[in-house]
Amino acid sequence: MSKKKPKLRTEFRKRHESRTRQRDLTKDYEAQDLQEDSLVQSERVSGKGELTRKRTIVGAQSVDDDSGFAVHLDIDEANCLRGRVLSVHGLTSAVEAEDGRIFHCATRRLLKTLSTEQRSVVAAGDLVLFRPSGDAEGIIERIEPRRGVLSRTSKGRQHVIVANVDQLIIVASAAEPNLKPNLIDRYLVTAEKMRVRPVIVINKVDLVDLAELQPLIGVYGQMGYRVLSVSATTGFNIEQLRELTIGQESVVAGQSGVGKSSILNTIEPRLQLKVREVSLDNQKGKHTTTAARLIRLDQG
């Protein structure tokens, strides 16, 4: 006898918002002199109609500690390839297959309509199963459970920025813009929540007296965190930072203008990522890198 595939009831997002239901019946009754027997006494939510938000699908449920409830859809894996999402651009995701080929994939409609706490169902770094269709195109059929997730809250929903990373490289700047320990602390809390290894990188040390940073570096060092003073301009300690990235899945994070793209360009000159000068008026960076993107480094 063949084994029955597991089924579960899961919620879906509403495709169309229903009309707002009137709540203040007492005021309407007094204002319009409505008869009591003309009011709706009860409303039954059945399996049909616009109020329905649940549906039975084939699959299993799993709980992902990093990104909440996840639905493991049952799919035909024989017709799918495994890959990793490099970046997400609107409705299309760039996915790298295990053989190195790049596919531009849409997301299966069933996945997009699942009701979750996430703003977008696919994020950079996701491990996925996708079905090739056409020349270098495909459909993402399933997203594997995540680990090491960097996210933030946007309009009451979780916005996953990147998934499946080993370490968080927190980039701050000694000057232009000024060093902000409170922001470093927030990233450290995020790293502990993600259960990934944090590395604090203070860039632009060529603009200050390095001795002035030693008390702060010592505080973080005593707490057990790795702190590295670097300069993307002069190359100071860049080789040490490069060694920390070998064989690791790293996410580089920090406020605008601290030199994240400049550091990556120094580690991997072929990248030629766009960089911009810090504003002279307010010493704030300009948003040059506006989306999460996975970059494969030559050293691994």
Phi, psi and chi 1 to 4 in degrees:
 res  aa     phi    psi   chi1   chi2   chi3   chi4
   1 MET       -  138.4  -64.1  177.1   62.1      -
   2 SER   -78.9  144.3   60.2      -      -      -
   3 LYS   -75.6  137.1  -65.1  177.4   64.5  176.0
   4 LYS   -73.5  136.9  -71.3 -173.6  176.4 -179.5
   5 LYS   -75.5  137.4  -65.7 -179.0  179.4  179.5
   6 PRO   -64.8  145.1   24.6  -33.5      -      -
   7 LYS  -125.4  151.0  -63.7 -177.8  179.2 -179.3
   8 LEU  -146.0  157.5   67.4  146.6      -      -
   9 ARG   -96.6  127.1  -64.9  -76.7  -74.0  176.0
  10 THR  -135.5  155.4 -174.7      -      -      -
  11 GLU   -87.2  151.5  -68.5 -170.2   -8.9      -
  12 PHE  -125.2  155.1  -75.3   73.5      -      -
  13 ARG   -71.1  147.8  -63.4  176.4 -175.5  172.1
  14 LYS   -73.4  131.1  -69.5 -178.2  179.3  178.6
  15 ARG   -79.0  -32.5  -68.0 -171.7   60.5 -161.8
  16 HIS  -132.8  133.0  -55.0  -74.5      -      -
  17 GLU   -73.9  132.8  -68.1  -66.3  -27.3      -
  18 SER   -80.4  162.4   58.7      -      -      -
  19 ARG   -63.5  138.9  178.5  169.4   50.5   88.1
  20 THR   -61.3  128.5  -56.6      -      -      -
  21 ARG   -81.3  136.4  -63.1  166.1   65.4 -175.7
  22 GLN   -72.1  134.9 -136.9  158.9   -3.8      -
  23 ARG  -111.2  -35.2  -62.7  176.1 -177.8  -87.7
  24 ASP   -87.6   75.4 -159.3  -16.7      -      -
  25 LEU   -71.9  -31.2  -62.5  178.5      -      -
  26 THR   -63.1  -45.0  -58.0      -      -      -
  27 LYS   -64.1  -41.6 -175.8 -178.1  -67.8 -173.7
  28 ASP   -64.2  -37.9  -70.4  -17.6      -      -
  29 TYR   -62.6  -44.2 -176.7   87.4      -      -
  30 GLU   -73.6  -36.7  -66.0  174.0  -11.5      -
  31 ALA   -75.6  -37.8      -      -      -      -
  32 GLN  -107.8    1.3  -58.8  178.4   23.8      -
  33 ASP    54.6   49.0 -167.3   26.1      -      -
  34 LEU   -73.0  148.3  -63.1  175.6      -      -
  35 GLN   -84.0  139.8  -61.6  -62.1  -41.1      -
  36 GLU   -59.6  -36.4 -174.0  175.7   -7.0      -
  37 ASP   -77.1   -7.7   57.8    0.7      -      -
  38 SER   -89.6   -8.5   67.4      -      -      -
  39 LEU   -82.9  149.7  -61.3  176.7      -      -
  40 VAL   -72.4  121.6  176.7      -      -      -
  41 GLN   -78.1  -34.2  -61.3  -64.6  -35.0      -
  42 SER  -155.2  163.8   64.2      -      -      -
  43 GLU  -135.5  124.3 -177.1  172.6    9.4      -
  44 ARG  -101.3  124.5 -173.0  167.1   68.6  104.6
  45 VAL   -93.1  109.5 -179.2      -      -      -
  46 SER  -105.2 -168.3   66.5      -      -      -
  47 GLY   -77.9    0.5      -      -      -      -
  48 LYS  -126.8  161.0  -61.3  179.8 -179.7  179.9
  49 GLY   106.8  172.0      -      -      -      -
  50 GLU   -75.7  -14.7   63.5  178.3   -1.2      -
  51 LEU   -83.7   -9.5  -65.3  178.8      -      -
  52 THR   -71.6  129.6  -58.0      -      -      -
  53 ARG  -129.1    5.1  -64.7 -172.4   65.1 -167.8
  54 LYS  -115.6  154.1  -70.6 -166.9  173.9 -177.7
  55 ARG  -155.3  148.1  177.4  173.9  153.4 -164.8
  56 THR   -89.9  127.5  -59.3      -      -      -
  57 ILE  -128.3  161.9   62.5  175.0      -      -
  58 VAL   -89.3  124.0  176.6      -      -      -
  59 GLY   160.9 -169.3      -      -      -      -
  60 ALA  -133.7  159.4      -      -      -      -
  61 GLN  -105.3  146.6   65.2 -177.1   32.7      -
  62 SER  -142.5  154.6   60.8      -      -      -
  63 VAL  -109.2  120.6  176.1      -      -      -
  64 ASP   -98.7  115.4 -172.8  -22.4      -      -
  65 ASP   -60.8  -28.9  -67.6  -24.6      -      -
  66 ASP   -84.5  -33.2  -67.7  -45.2      -      -
  67 SER  -128.8   16.5   57.1      -      -      -
  68 GLY    85.1 -158.2      -      -      -      -
  69 PHE   -66.7  136.0  177.8   79.2      -      -
  70 ALA  -131.9  145.8      -      -      -      -
  71 VAL  -108.4  123.1  176.0      -      -      -
  72 HIS   -95.0   95.6 -165.0   71.8      -      -
  73 LEU   -71.6  143.3  -62.4  177.0      -      -
  74 ASP   -85.4  119.6 -176.0   75.2      -      -
  75 ILE  -133.6  169.6   61.6  173.5      -      -
  76 ASP   -85.5   93.0 -176.5    6.5      -      -
  77 GLU   -67.6  -21.3  -63.2 -172.7   17.8      -
  78 ALA   -63.5  -27.7      -      -      -      -
  79 ASN   -99.2   11.7  -66.7  -36.2      -      -
  80 CYS  -117.3  156.9  -66.1      -      -      -
  81 LEU  -114.1  152.2  -62.1  176.9      -      -
  82 ARG   -94.2  143.4  -65.9 -173.5  178.8  -86.3
  83 GLY  -160.0 -178.3      -      -      -      -
  84 ARG  -130.8  136.6 -170.6  167.8 -167.8 -169.0
  85 VAL   -74.4  121.7  177.5      -      -      -
  86 LEU   -86.0  -37.9  -59.9  180.0      -      -
  87 SER  -162.7  159.6   58.8      -      -      -
  88 VAL  -121.8  126.2  179.5      -      -      -
  89 HIS  -126.7   94.0  -54.9  -80.7      -      -
  90 GLY    65.0 -119.4      -      -      -      -
  91 LEU   -90.3   -2.7  -60.0  177.2      -      -
  92 THR  -117.6  141.4  -54.9      -      -      -
  93 SER  -121.4  137.5  -57.6      -      -      -
  94 ALA   -85.7  119.1      -      -      -      -
  95 VAL  -119.5  129.5  179.1      -      -      -
  96 GLU   -97.3  119.2 -178.1 -177.4   27.6      -
  97 ALA   -74.1  168.4      -      -      -      -
  98 GLU   -63.6  -23.4  -69.0  179.4  -30.1      -
  99 ASP   -90.1    5.1   59.3    5.2      -      -
 100 GLY    95.1  -10.0      -      -      -      -
 101 ARG   -70.5  146.3  -70.4 -178.5  -64.3  166.4
 102 ILE  -105.6  128.3  -54.5  -63.5      -      -
 103 PHE  -118.8  142.1  -68.5   79.6      -      -
 104 HIS   -99.8  110.3  -61.9  -78.3      -      -
 105 CYS  -114.5  139.0  -61.2      -      -      -
 106 ALA   -86.4  169.0      -      -      -      -
 107 THR  -106.0  134.4  -55.4      -      -      -
 108 ARG   -51.3  135.1 -178.1 -178.9  178.3 -175.4
 109 ARG   -58.7  -36.7 -177.1  174.1  175.5 -179.6
 110 LEU   -60.3  -39.1 -179.4   61.4      -      -
 111 LEU   -67.5  -41.8  -77.8  175.3      -      -
 112 LYS   -66.9  -27.7  -68.9 -168.8  -64.6 -175.8
 113 THR   -94.1   -3.8   53.6      -      -      -
 114 LEU   -61.9  134.5  -75.6  172.3      -      -
 115 SER   -82.0  108.4 -179.9      -      -      -
 116 THR  -130.7  174.9   68.9      -      -      -
 117 GLU   -86.0    3.3  -64.8  -59.6  -40.8      -
 118 GLN   -94.3  143.7  -59.5  167.6   20.7      -
 119 ARG   -70.6  -36.3 -163.8 -179.8   73.5  170.4
 120 SER  -134.0  138.7  177.1      -      -      -
 121 VAL   -77.0  -23.6   70.0      -      -      -
 122 VAL  -114.4  139.1 -177.5      -      -      -
 123 ALA  -136.0  157.8      -      -      -      -
 124 ALA   -58.3  135.9      -      -      -      -
 125 GLY    95.8  -11.6      -      -      -      -
 126 ASP   -62.8  139.9  -88.5  -24.5      -      -
 127 LEU   -91.8  124.4  -59.4  173.2      -      -
 128 VAL  -132.7  162.0  -61.1      -      -      -
 129 LEU  -111.5  127.0  -89.5   75.8      -      -
 130 PHE  -132.7  151.9   67.1   96.4      -      -
 131 ARG  -103.2  113.9  174.8  168.2   44.3   86.5
 132 PRO   -61.6  140.1  -19.3   31.8      -      -
 133 SER  -149.7  110.3   61.4      -      -      -
 134 GLY    84.9 -168.2      -      -      -      -
 135 ASP   -83.0  109.4 -175.1   21.5      -      -
 136 ALA    56.9   32.3      -      -      -      -
 137 GLU  -127.4  165.6  -64.7 -178.8  -11.0      -
 138 GLY  -171.7  178.2      -      -      -      -
 139 ILE  -125.4  123.5  -55.7  -67.4      -      -
 140 ILE   -73.6  117.6  -65.1  175.7      -      -
 141 GLU   -95.8  -32.2  -64.4  -78.1   -8.3      -
 142 ARG  -153.1  144.8 -170.4  170.0   74.4 -162.1
 143 ILE  -111.9  125.3  -58.5  169.6      -      -
 144 GLU   -74.9  156.2  -58.6  -70.5   35.0      -
 145 PRO   -54.7  142.9  -26.7   35.5      -      -
 146 ARG   -96.7  161.7  -65.1  164.8  171.8  160.1
 147 ARG  -141.6  164.3   63.3  170.0 -178.9   82.5
 148 GLY    48.2   66.4      -      -      -      -
 149 VAL  -104.7  128.3  173.5      -      -      -
 150 LEU  -101.5  121.2  177.8   63.8      -      -
 151 SER  -144.0  169.1   64.0      -      -      -
 152 ARG  -145.4  164.2   63.6 -174.3  176.5 -168.0
 153 THR   -92.9  128.7  -58.4      -      -      -
 154 SER  -131.2  113.8  175.4      -      -      -
 155 LYS    54.8   42.5  -62.7 -179.4  179.5  179.4
 156 GLY    79.5    2.6      -      -      -      -
 157 ARG  -124.0  155.4  -54.8 -176.1   69.2 -178.0
 158 GLN   -79.4  126.5 -174.1 -174.4   29.3      -
 159 HIS  -108.7  102.1  176.4 -159.3      -      -
 160 VAL   -77.3  119.7  177.1      -      -      -
 161 ILE   -87.0  -44.8  -59.1  171.1      -      -
 162 VAL  -153.5  151.3   66.4      -      -      -
 163 ALA  -132.0  158.7      -      -      -      -
 164 ASN    63.8   56.0  -58.3  -51.7      -      -
 165 VAL  -118.7  158.5  -63.4      -      -      -
 166 ASP   -99.0  -35.3  -59.2  -44.3      -      -
 167 GLN  -144.0  151.7   66.0 -179.1    1.7      -
 168 LEU  -111.0  114.2  171.7   60.5      -      -
 169 ILE   -91.6  107.0  -61.6  177.3      -      -
 170 ILE   -90.1  112.3  -55.3  167.0      -      -
 171 VAL  -100.7  124.4 -179.3      -      -      -
 172 ALA  -125.2  169.8      -      -      -      -
 173 SER  -125.0  141.9   59.5      -      -      -
 174 ALA   -70.9  -25.6      -      -      -      -
 175 ALA  -161.2  156.5      -      -      -      -
 176 GLU    51.8   68.6  -60.7 -179.4    7.4      -
 177 PRO   -81.8  165.4   29.3  -35.3      -      -
 178 ASN   -67.1  155.4  -66.1  -31.7      -      -
 179 LEU   -65.3  134.2 -173.7   62.1      -      -
 180 LYS  -125.0   92.8  -64.4 -177.8  178.7  179.2
 181 PRO   -59.1  -34.4  -24.3   34.8      -      -
 182 ASN   -61.1  -36.7  -71.2  -18.5      -      -
 183 LEU   -69.9  -38.0 -170.9   56.3      -      -
 184 ILE   -60.9  -42.7  -64.8  176.0      -      -
 185 ASP   -60.2  -40.8  -66.2  -15.9      -      -
 186 ARG   -62.9  -40.2  -70.8  170.6   59.2 -173.7
 187 TYR   -68.0  -34.7  -82.8  114.4      -      -
 188 LEU   -65.1  -40.7  -71.1  174.0      -      -
 189 VAL   -62.0  -41.7  171.4      -      -      -
 190 THR   -61.1  -43.0  -60.5      -      -      -
 191 ALA   -62.9  -41.3      -      -      -      -
 192 GLU   -64.0  -39.6  -62.6  -68.9  -10.8      -
 193 LYS   -67.1  -37.8 -176.7  179.3  178.4 -178.9
 194 MET   -72.5  -18.6  -68.1  167.7   57.3      -
 195 ARG    61.6   45.1  -64.6 -171.6  -66.4  -82.7
 196 VAL  -123.6  161.9  -60.2      -      -      -
 197 ARG   -81.1  123.6  178.9  174.9   55.8 -101.0
 198 PRO   -90.1  143.0   30.1  -29.1      -      -
 199 VAL  -129.4  121.4  177.4      -      -      -
 200 ILE   -92.1  122.5  -57.6  172.3      -      -
 201 VAL  -118.4  118.7  174.7      -      -      -
 202 ILE  -103.0  111.0  -58.1  178.1      -      -
 203 ASN   -92.9  168.9 -171.4   29.2      -      -
 204 LYS    64.2   33.8  -56.2 -175.7 -177.1 -179.1
 205 VAL   -70.2  -10.9  -65.5      -      -      -
 206 ASP   -71.5  -13.4   55.9  -64.3      -      -
 207 LEU   -92.8   -5.8  -59.0  179.4      -      -
 208 VAL  -135.4  172.6  -61.2      -      -      -
 209 ASP   -81.8  117.1 -177.6   -0.8      -      -
 210 LEU   -59.3  -26.9 -169.9   56.0      -      -
 211 ALA   -64.1  -27.3      -      -      -      -
 212 GLU   -69.3  -22.5  -63.0  177.5   -0.7      -
 213 LEU   -89.2  -13.1  -60.6  176.3      -      -
 214 GLN   -59.8  -40.7  -68.8  -53.5  -44.5      -
 215 PRO   -58.9  -43.8  -26.2   36.3      -      -
 216 LEU   -67.5  -43.4 -176.8   64.9      -      -
 217 ILE   -60.8  -38.4  -67.0  174.7      -      -
 218 GLY   -65.2  -37.6      -      -      -      -
 219 VAL   -62.1  -49.0  169.3      -      -      -
 220 TYR   -66.9  -35.7  -73.2  122.7      -      -
 221 GLY   -64.0  -39.8      -      -      -      -
 222 GLN   -67.5  -24.7  -70.4  176.9   -4.0      -
 223 MET   -80.6   -4.8  -64.7  170.7   64.0      -
 224 GLY    96.7    9.5      -      -      -      -
 225 TYR   -94.4  144.2  -63.9  116.6      -      -
 226 ARG   -81.0  124.6  177.9   70.2 -178.2  -91.4
 227 VAL  -121.1  132.3 -175.1      -      -      -
 228 LEU  -129.8  124.1 -157.9   58.1      -      -
 229 SER   -92.1  125.1  -57.1      -      -      -
 230 VAL  -136.1  167.4  -54.3      -      -      -
 231 SER  -141.2  113.7  171.2      -      -      -
 232 ALA   -68.3  -22.2      -      -      -      -
 233 THR   -76.6  -46.3  -58.3      -      -      -
 234 THR   -96.1  -14.9   65.3      -      -      -
 235 GLY    86.7    8.6      -      -      -      -
 236 PHE   -62.8  122.9  177.2   68.0      -      -
 237 ASN    63.3   11.7  -83.8  -17.0      -      -
 238 ILE   -66.6  -34.7  -69.3  -64.0      -      -
 239 GLU   -64.0  -37.8 -174.0   58.4   36.2      -
 240 GLN   -64.4  -40.1  -68.3 -173.0   38.3      -
 241 LEU   -66.0  -39.1  179.7   57.3      -      -
 242 ARG   -60.0  -41.2 -179.5 -176.0  -72.8  111.7
 243 GLU   -64.7  -31.6  -68.4  176.3   -1.4      -
 244 LEU   -70.1  -19.5  -70.6  175.5      -      -
 245 THR   -93.0  -11.1   64.0      -      -      -
 246 ILE   -67.1  126.5  -63.7  175.5      -      -
 247 GLY    71.1   14.4      -      -      -      -
 248 GLN  -119.7  149.5  -58.8  -68.7  -38.2      -
 249 GLU   -95.6  105.9  -52.7  -77.9  -13.3      -
 250 SER  -113.7  146.8  -52.3      -      -      -
 251 VAL  -118.4  130.1   54.1      -      -      -
 252 VAL   -99.1  122.4 -179.9      -      -      -
 253 ALA  -136.5  153.2      -      -      -      -
 254 GLY   161.9  167.5      -      -      -      -
 255 GLN   -68.8  164.8   71.7  177.7  112.1      -
 256 SER   -64.4  139.0  -62.2      -      -      -
 257 GLY    92.7   -3.5      -      -      -      -
 258 VAL   -80.0  -14.1  -64.4      -      -      -
 259 GLY   103.9   29.6      -      -      -      -
 260 LYS   -61.9  -48.9  -60.6 -175.7  -65.4  -65.6
 261 SER   -67.0  -37.0  -63.2      -      -      -
 262 SER   -63.7  -40.3  -62.5      -      -      -
 263 ILE   -64.1  -44.4  -72.2  174.2      -      -
 264 LEU   -63.9  -38.3  -71.5  172.5      -      -
 265 ASN   -63.6  -33.6  -76.5  -22.5      -      -
 266 THR   -74.0  -39.1  -52.3      -      -      -
 267 ILE   -66.9  -40.8  -69.2  176.3      -      -
 268 GLU  -134.3   86.2 -164.8   81.9   66.8      -
 269 PRO   -56.6  -28.1  -25.1   34.6      -      -
 270 ARG   -67.0  -17.3   66.7  170.5  176.2   80.9
 271 LEU   -64.6  -44.2  -64.1  178.9      -      -
 272 GLN    51.5   48.5  -61.7 -177.2   -8.1      -
 273 LEU   -68.7  148.1  -58.8  176.1      -      -
 274 LYS   -67.9  137.8  -70.8 -176.6  179.4 -179.6
 275 VAL  -132.0  154.0  -63.6      -      -      -
 276 ARG  -137.2  156.7  -62.4  176.3   68.9 -178.7
 277 GLU   -74.7  151.6  -63.0  -67.6  -28.4      -
 278 VAL   -71.7  142.4  172.8      -      -      -
 279 SER   -61.3  131.1  171.9      -      -      -
 280 LEU   -73.9  -21.5  -63.3  177.1      -      -
 281 ASP   -75.1  -46.9  -64.1  -29.8      -      -
 282 ASN  -122.7    5.9   54.2   23.3      -      -
 283 GLN    57.8   30.0  -69.6  -63.5  -60.2      -
 284 LYS  -108.4  149.6  -69.8 -174.7  177.6 -179.8
 285 GLY   -77.3  161.0      -      -      -      -
 286 LYS  -105.2  136.1  -57.6  171.9 -176.3  177.8
 287 HIS   -67.7   98.1  -66.4  -76.0      -      -
 288 THR   -95.0  -48.7  -53.0      -      -      -
 289 THR   -92.3  113.5  -53.0      -      -      -
 290 THR  -112.9    2.5   57.2      -      -      -
 291 ALA  -148.1  151.2      -      -      -      -
 292 ALA   -75.5  135.8      -      -      -      -
 293 ARG  -145.3  134.2  178.4  162.4   64.4   98.3
 294 LEU   -85.0  134.0  -94.5   66.9      -      -
 295 ILE  -124.0  123.9  -58.8  170.5      -      -
 296 ARG   -85.8  120.6 -173.6  178.4  -63.1  -80.9
 297 LEU   -86.7  147.9  -58.7 -179.8      -      -
 298 ASP   -63.3  -32.8  -69.9  -18.9      -      -
 299 GLN   -81.9    2.1   70.9  -96.0   19.9      -
 300 GLY   100.8      -      -      -      -      -
